[in-house]
Amino acid sequence: MERGDFTSLAKDYIHRTGYSARVLGAIAAYIGAFREGFTVADVGAGTGKLTENLCELGLRGYAVEPNDAMRGEAIRQGTTTERFRWAAGTAERTGLSDRCADWVLMASSFHWTKPELSLPEFHRVLRPGGFFTALWNPRDLESSELHKRIEARIHDLVPGITRVSSGSGKYTQGIEKTLMSTGHFDRLVFLEAPHQELMTKERYLGAWRSVNDIQAQAGPERFAKILDAIAEEIRDLDVVAVPYKTRAWIVQAK
């Protein structure tokens, strides 16, 4: 498996959690999203985890995803297709029309883009004064001894492993400068809030099976050992309480 190739992971994405309703609701209120004709573009939408959250807010628009398997899984699930039109495209070339959206978002995916190309593309897609939000949903490791133990076991099994998809401080360092780097956006705002998801053991292991960067570095044999180690850690639990911290950076088009 290669980093960034999510083709074989699409069916396991259903086990992942969505984003903080408090954070998304606060952003939507701040940017005036609850008005007639407001249009959203979820770029790098995957199988629609964020798209589902946006539907719950009553919003409509476009969901853009480059991977056929991920996009196909979202359409098969059908939970977002009434309010969002799904299409193939990338952050650098969304395929969307000029000035067709009021709010562009990338959830747990902006780190895969080339900002020097994606930010101008988002500016093109946005109506004057529109907003772009980059957000992530990292586990809040410091609040859970269980998850600190699991993370330690992963590093023991794959020494030197590096994570590319986490939204924790280490991996979003300098994002404020990046978001301003092309001169298309300003008025940066940052929001963060914790939330917790209660998962069955089966769903929790399924969520781990959807993690690309670990599998790409560990390889099949070591990744199987990682899953066994996680299963051992949660063996005696009825449900797994997973702490998350949605972190969002919002900028406005000049």
Sine and cosine of phi, psi and omega as CSV:
sin_phi,cos_phi,sin_psi,cos_psi,sin_omega,cos_omega
0.00,0.00,0.69,-0.73,0.02,-1.00
-0.99,-0.17,0.50,-0.87,0.09,-1.00
-0.87,0.48,0.71,-0.71,0.05,-1.00
1.00,0.04,-0.11,0.99,0.04,-1.00
-0.98,-0.17,0.95,-0.31,-0.11,-0.99
-0.98,-0.22,0.19,0.98,-0.11,-0.99
-0.82,0.58,-0.74,0.68,-0.08,-1.00
-0.99,0.16,-0.07,1.00,-0.08,-1.00
-0.98,-0.21,-0.10,1.00,-0.17,-0.98
-0.82,0.57,-0.70,0.71,-0.08,-1.00
-0.94,0.35,-0.38,0.93,0.02,-1.00
-1.00,0.08,-0.20,0.98,-0.02,-1.00
-0.92,0.40,-0.34,0.94,0.03,-1.00
-0.88,0.48,-0.39,0.92,-0.03,-1.00
-0.98,0.18,-0.25,0.97,-0.03,-1.00
-0.95,0.30,0.31,-0.95,0.01,-1.00
-0.99,-0.12,0.32,-0.95,0.09,-1.00
-1.00,0.09,-0.29,-0.96,-0.11,-0.99
-0.96,-0.29,0.28,-0.96,-0.06,-1.00
-0.86,0.51,0.85,-0.53,0.04,-1.00
-0.90,0.43,-0.53,0.85,0.02,-1.00
-0.91,0.42,-0.70,0.71,-0.01,-1.00
-0.91,0.42,-0.75,0.66,-0.04,-1.00
-0.91,0.42,-0.64,0.77,0.03,-1.00
-0.91,0.42,-0.62,0.79,0.02,-1.00
-0.92,0.39,-0.66,0.75,0.03,-1.00
-0.91,0.42,-0.71,0.70,-0.02,-1.00
-0.86,0.52,-0.66,0.75,0.03,-1.00
-0.92,0.39,-0.66,0.75,-0.03,-1.00
-0.88,0.47,-0.64,0.77,-0.08,-1.00
-1.00,-0.07,0.01,1.00,0.05,-1.00
0.96,0.27,0.67,0.75,-0.10,-1.00
-0.97,0.24,-0.33,0.95,-0.09,-1.00
-1.00,-0.02,0.88,0.48,0.04,-1.00
-0.67,-0.75,0.37,-0.93,-0.04,-1.00
-0.86,0.50,0.74,-0.68,0.09,-1.00
0.99,0.10,-0.02,1.00,0.00,-1.00
-0.91,0.41,0.72,-0.69,-0.11,-0.99
-0.81,-0.58,0.69,-0.72,-0.05,-1.00
-0.91,-0.42,0.54,-0.84,0.14,-0.99
-0.81,-0.59,0.93,-0.38,0.06,-1.00
-1.00,-0.06,0.96,-0.30,-0.10,-1.00
-0.97,-0.23,0.69,-0.72,-0.15,-0.99
0.94,0.34,0.70,0.72,-0.21,-0.98
-0.97,0.26,-0.19,0.98,0.03,-1.00
0.87,0.49,-0.80,-0.60,0.06,-1.00
-0.99,-0.16,0.17,0.99,0.17,-0.99
0.99,-0.10,0.45,0.89,0.03,-1.00
-0.89,0.46,-0.78,0.63,0.06,-1.00
-0.93,0.37,-0.62,0.79,-0.01,-1.00
-0.83,0.55,-0.65,0.76,0.05,-1.00
-0.88,0.47,-0.67,0.74,0.04,-1.00
-0.87,0.49,-0.65,0.76,0.00,-1.00
-0.92,0.38,-0.60,0.80,0.10,-1.00
-0.88,0.47,-0.65,0.76,0.01,-1.00
-0.89,0.46,-0.44,0.90,0.08,-1.00
-0.99,0.14,-0.07,1.00,0.00,-1.00
1.00,0.08,0.29,0.96,-0.06,-1.00
-1.00,-0.04,0.30,-0.95,-0.03,-1.00
-0.70,-0.71,0.34,-0.94,0.09,-1.00
0.37,-0.93,-0.70,-0.71,-0.11,-0.99
-0.85,-0.53,0.56,-0.83,0.15,-0.99
-0.84,-0.54,0.88,-0.48,-0.10,-1.00
-0.92,-0.39,0.81,-0.58,-0.04,-1.00
-0.57,-0.82,0.80,-0.60,-0.05,-1.00
-0.97,0.23,-0.46,0.89,-0.10,-0.99
-1.00,0.07,0.85,-0.52,-0.08,-1.00
-0.88,0.48,-0.64,0.77,-0.04,-1.00
-0.92,0.39,-0.67,0.74,0.01,-1.00
-0.91,0.42,-0.74,0.67,-0.01,-1.00
-0.89,0.45,-0.65,0.76,0.01,-1.00
-0.90,0.44,-0.61,0.79,0.03,-1.00
-0.91,0.41,-0.65,0.76,0.03,-1.00
-0.88,0.47,-0.69,0.72,-0.01,-1.00
-0.93,0.37,-0.61,0.79,0.02,-1.00
-0.89,0.45,-0.65,0.76,0.00,-1.00
-0.91,0.42,-0.60,0.80,0.13,-0.99
0.96,0.29,0.19,0.98,-0.07,-1.00
-0.99,0.17,-0.25,0.97,-0.08,-1.00
-0.85,-0.53,-0.13,0.99,-0.19,-0.98
-0.95,0.30,-0.29,0.96,0.03,-1.00
-0.96,0.28,-0.55,0.83,-0.07,-1.00
-0.97,-0.26,-0.35,0.94,-0.06,-1.00
-0.82,-0.57,0.71,-0.71,0.07,-1.00
-1.00,-0.04,0.87,-0.50,-0.04,-1.00
-1.00,0.05,0.65,-0.76,-0.01,-1.00
-0.48,-0.88,0.41,-0.91,0.07,-1.00
-0.98,0.18,0.64,-0.77,0.03,-1.00
0.17,-0.99,0.25,-0.97,0.03,-1.00
-0.88,-0.48,0.14,-0.99,0.05,-1.00
-0.90,0.43,-0.55,0.83,-0.03,-1.00
-0.98,0.17,-0.45,0.89,0.03,-1.00
-0.62,-0.79,1.00,0.06,-0.11,-0.99
-0.95,0.32,-0.46,0.89,-0.11,-0.99
0.99,0.16,0.03,1.00,0.01,-1.00
-0.99,0.10,0.38,-0.93,-0.02,-1.00
-0.96,0.27,0.34,-0.94,0.10,-0.99
-0.86,0.51,0.67,-0.74,0.14,-0.99
0.77,0.64,0.73,0.68,-0.03,-1.00
-0.97,-0.23,-0.11,0.99,-0.10,-0.99
-0.70,-0.71,0.44,-0.90,0.07,-1.00
-0.98,-0.20,-0.34,0.94,-0.06,-1.00
-0.54,-0.84,0.86,-0.50,0.10,-0.99
-0.95,-0.31,0.70,-0.72,0.03,-1.00
-0.77,-0.64,0.50,-0.87,0.22,-0.98
-0.75,-0.66,0.87,-0.49,-0.04,-1.00
-0.97,-0.26,0.89,-0.46,0.03,-1.00
0.80,0.59,0.59,0.81,-0.06,-1.00
-0.56,-0.83,-0.22,0.98,-0.05,-1.00
-0.87,0.49,-0.48,0.88,-0.02,-1.00
-0.92,0.39,-0.27,0.96,0.04,-1.00
-1.00,0.08,-0.15,0.99,-0.12,-0.99
-1.00,-0.03,0.17,-0.98,0.19,-0.98
-0.98,-0.19,0.98,-0.18,-0.13,-0.99
-0.84,0.55,-0.52,0.85,0.00,-1.00
-0.91,0.42,-0.29,0.96,0.06,-1.00
-0.95,-0.32,-0.63,0.78,-0.07,-1.00
-0.95,0.32,-0.64,0.77,-0.03,-1.00
-0.91,0.42,-0.70,0.71,0.11,-0.99
-0.88,0.48,-0.57,0.82,0.03,-1.00
-0.91,0.41,-0.67,0.74,0.04,-1.00
-0.90,0.44,-0.63,0.78,0.03,-1.00
-0.89,0.46,-0.63,0.78,0.03,-1.00
-0.90,0.44,-0.66,0.75,-0.06,-1.00
-0.96,0.29,-0.49,0.87,-0.09,-1.00
-0.98,0.20,0.56,-0.83,0.18,-0.98
-0.96,0.29,0.34,-0.94,-0.03,-1.00
-0.79,0.62,0.77,-0.64,0.01,-1.00
0.98,0.19,0.14,0.99,0.01,-1.00
-0.94,0.34,0.09,-1.00,-0.15,-0.99
-0.83,-0.56,0.54,-0.84,0.17,-0.98
-0.87,-0.49,0.68,-0.73,0.04,-1.00
-0.80,-0.60,0.80,-0.60,0.18,-0.98
-0.95,-0.30,0.82,-0.57,-0.02,-1.00
-0.67,-0.74,0.42,-0.91,0.02,-1.00
-0.71,-0.70,0.24,-0.97,-0.08,-1.00
-0.69,-0.72,0.86,0.51,-0.06,-1.00
-0.94,0.35,0.47,-0.88,0.18,-0.98
-0.91,0.42,0.61,-0.79,0.02,-1.00
-1.00,0.02,0.98,0.18,-0.15,-0.99
-0.86,0.51,-0.62,0.78,-0.10,-1.00
-0.92,0.40,-0.28,0.96,-0.02,-1.00
-1.00,-0.07,0.05,1.00,-0.10,-1.00
-0.60,-0.80,0.89,-0.45,0.06,-1.00
-0.90,0.44,-0.59,0.81,0.02,-1.00
-0.85,0.53,-0.74,0.67,-0.08,-1.00
-0.97,0.25,-0.45,0.89,0.14,-0.99
-0.92,0.38,-0.63,0.78,0.04,-1.00
-0.91,0.42,-0.69,0.73,0.00,-1.00
-0.88,0.48,-0.70,0.71,0.00,-1.00
-0.89,0.46,-0.64,0.77,0.02,-1.00
-0.90,0.44,-0.63,0.78,0.00,-1.00
-0.92,0.38,-0.59,0.81,0.06,-1.00
-0.88,0.48,-0.70,0.72,-0.01,-1.00
-0.94,0.35,-0.49,0.87,0.09,-1.00
-0.93,0.38,-0.63,0.77,-0.03,-1.00
-0.98,0.22,-0.50,0.87,0.01,-1.00
-0.76,-0.65,0.98,0.20,-0.01,-1.00
-0.85,0.53,0.68,-0.73,0.04,-1.00
0.99,0.14,0.11,0.99,0.01,-1.00
-0.87,0.49,0.62,-0.78,0.05,-1.00
-0.86,-0.51,0.60,-0.80,0.00,-1.00
-0.97,-0.24,0.72,-0.69,0.00,-1.00
-0.94,-0.35,-0.19,0.98,-0.13,-0.99
-0.94,-0.34,0.04,1.00,0.00,-1.00
-0.97,0.24,0.55,-0.83,0.06,-1.00
-0.99,-0.13,0.25,0.97,0.02,-1.00
-0.93,0.36,0.18,-0.98,-0.12,-0.99
-0.82,0.57,-0.63,0.78,-0.05,-1.00
-0.86,0.51,-0.60,0.80,-0.13,-0.99
-0.99,-0.13,-0.14,0.99,0.07,-1.00
-0.92,-0.40,0.21,0.98,0.03,-1.00
-0.86,0.51,0.78,-0.63,0.02,-1.00
1.00,0.08,0.08,1.00,-0.05,-1.00
-0.91,0.41,-0.52,0.85,0.03,-1.00
-0.85,0.52,-0.71,0.71,0.02,-1.00
-0.91,0.42,-0.65,0.76,0.01,-1.00
-0.88,0.48,-0.70,0.72,-0.05,-1.00
-0.91,0.42,-0.43,0.90,0.02,-1.00
-1.00,-0.08,-0.10,0.99,-0.26,-0.97
-0.91,0.41,-0.48,0.88,-0.06,-1.00
-1.00,-0.05,-0.14,0.99,0.01,-1.00
0.99,0.13,0.12,0.99,-0.03,-1.00
-1.00,-0.01,-0.29,0.96,-0.12,-0.99
-0.73,-0.69,0.43,-0.90,0.13,-0.99
-0.45,-0.89,-0.27,-0.96,0.03,-1.00
0.84,0.55,0.78,0.62,-0.05,-1.00
-0.94,0.35,0.68,-0.73,0.09,-1.00
-0.76,-0.65,0.63,-0.78,0.03,-1.00
-0.87,-0.49,0.72,-0.69,0.05,-1.00
-0.77,-0.64,0.56,-0.83,0.01,-1.00
-0.51,-0.86,0.64,-0.76,0.07,-1.00
-0.42,-0.91,0.61,-0.79,0.06,-1.00
-0.99,0.16,0.46,-0.89,0.20,-0.98
-0.45,-0.89,0.31,-0.95,-0.09,-1.00
-0.79,-0.62,0.64,-0.77,0.05,-1.00
-0.88,-0.48,0.77,-0.64,0.08,-1.00
-1.00,-0.10,0.85,-0.52,-0.09,-1.00
-0.85,-0.53,0.54,-0.84,0.23,-0.97
-0.93,0.36,0.30,-0.95,0.04,-1.00
-0.88,0.47,-0.60,0.80,-0.01,-1.00
-0.91,0.42,-0.70,0.72,0.01,-1.00
-0.91,0.41,-0.64,0.77,-0.02,-1.00
-0.88,0.48,-0.71,0.70,0.04,-1.00
-0.92,0.39,-0.56,0.83,0.06,-1.00
-0.89,0.45,-0.62,0.79,0.05,-1.00
-0.89,0.46,-0.65,0.76,0.05,-1.00
-0.91,0.42,-0.57,0.82,0.02,-1.00
-0.92,0.40,-0.28,0.96,-0.01,-1.00
-1.00,-0.01,0.04,1.00,-0.09,-1.00
-1.00,0.07,0.91,-0.41,-0.10,-1.00
-0.96,0.27,-0.73,0.68,-0.20,-0.98
-0.93,0.37,-0.53,0.85,0.04,-1.00
-0.93,0.36,-0.73,0.69,-0.01,-1.00
-0.88,0.47,-0.63,0.78,-0.02,-1.00
-0.89,0.45,-0.57,0.82,-0.03,-1.00
-1.00,0.01,-0.54,0.84,-0.07,-1.00
-0.99,0.17,-0.57,0.82,-0.14,-0.99
0.99,0.17,0.29,-0.96,-0.12,-0.99
-0.85,0.53,-0.69,0.72,-0.09,-1.00
-0.92,0.40,-0.75,0.66,-0.01,-1.00
-0.95,0.32,-0.54,0.84,0.03,-1.00
-0.92,0.40,-0.60,0.80,0.08,-1.00
-0.88,0.48,-0.62,0.78,0.04,-1.00
-0.92,0.40,-0.60,0.80,0.06,-1.00
-0.88,0.47,-0.73,0.69,0.02,-1.00
-0.88,0.47,-0.63,0.78,0.05,-1.00
-0.90,0.44,-0.66,0.75,0.01,-1.00
-0.90,0.43,-0.66,0.75,0.03,-1.00
-0.91,0.42,-0.68,0.73,0.03,-1.00
-0.86,0.50,-0.61,0.79,0.04,-1.00
-0.91,0.41,-0.65,0.76,-0.02,-1.00
-0.91,0.42,-0.54,0.84,-0.08,-1.00
-0.97,-0.23,0.14,0.99,-0.13,-0.99
-0.80,0.60,-0.66,0.75,-0.11,-0.99
-1.00,-0.07,0.13,0.99,-0.03,-1.00
-1.00,-0.08,0.62,-0.78,0.13,-0.99
-0.98,0.20,-0.69,0.73,0.10,-0.99
-0.71,-0.71,0.39,-0.92,0.03,-1.00
-0.95,-0.32,0.87,-0.49,0.06,-1.00
-1.00,0.04,0.91,-0.41,-0.08,-1.00
-0.95,-0.32,0.91,-0.42,0.00,-1.00
-1.00,0.08,0.75,-0.66,0.04,-1.00
-0.84,-0.54,0.24,-0.97,0.07,-1.00
-0.61,-0.79,0.99,-0.17,0.05,-1.00
-0.94,0.33,0.79,-0.62,-0.03,-1.00
-0.82,-0.57,0.82,-0.58,-0.13,-0.99
-0.74,-0.68,0.71,-0.70,0.08,-1.00
-0.91,-0.41,0.82,-0.57,-0.06,-1.00
-0.88,-0.47,0.76,-0.65,0.09,-1.00
-0.76,-0.64,0.40,-0.92,-0.03,-1.00
-0.93,-0.37,0.65,-0.76,0.02,-1.00
-0.92,0.40,0.70,-0.71,0.05,-1.00
-0.96,0.27,0.00,0.00,0.00,0.00
